[in-house]
């Protein structure tokens, strides 16, 4: 038997949550400029990281579904020189 199977338990939980949220007073707090700029930097780094992650994921998916081989820039290896034996 889960929590939702007992009659009235969800109603009592909702009333307790509403009472707890309704009793909150003003916080009298602030975010100083150093903390604000740190938060903006973390958000920017997260966005940049997501862009690079999904770009790499997209390239791997494209390589999986196409017949062309990966170029040296895509797979991270050095390009072969013209006079190297094959």
N, C-alpha and C positions, 0 to 999 in steps of 0.2 A: 504494500500500500504506500503510495507516494504522498507527498505533502498536500497535493490538490484533492486527494480523495476524502479528507476529513472535512465535514461541513463547517463552513464559516472561517476556516483558517486563513484563506486568502483574503477575506474581508477584513479580518483582524490585522493581518500583515499590512494591507493597504492603508488602514486607518493609522497604524503605528508609523508608517513611512510618512504619511501626510502630516501627522503631529510633529514628527522629528524635523521635517523640512519647514513647517510653519513656525516653529519656535526659534528659528535661527535669526539672530540679530545682525546688525551691521558689523563687518569684520574689522574696520578701522585699520586696514592694511594697504600697502601699496607695493608696486614693483619698481625698484630703482632702475636707473638707466643701464647699469651694468648687467643686471639680470635680464632686462628687456632685450638688450643687444645679444646676449648669449642665447636667448630663446629664438630670436630671429636667425642667428647663425646656425642653430641646430635644425631649424625648419628648412633653411636653404640647403644645408648639407644633405638632409634627408631627400629633398626633391632632386638634387643633383645625383645622388647615389641611385635613386629609383630610375632616373633617365638612363644612366649608364647600364644598370642591371637589365632593364627591359630592352635596351638596344642590343646588348649581347645575346639575350634570349631570342630576340627576333632574328638576329643573324644566324643563330644555330638552327632555328626552325626553318629558315629559308634554305640553308645549306642541306638540311635533311630532306627537303622536298624538291630540290632541284638537282640536275645532273652535273652541273659544272663543279669543278673542284675548287677548294678554298684557295685563295691567293695567299702569297707569303705574308701580306699585311694582316689578313684575317686570322690565320692560324698561329701567328706569332713566331714563325720560324724565319730564318734568313733566306733571301732569294738566292737561288743557285747561280753561280757565275757561269759565263759562257764557255770557259775552257776546262771546266771540271768534268771528269769522266762520269758517264751515266751508268 
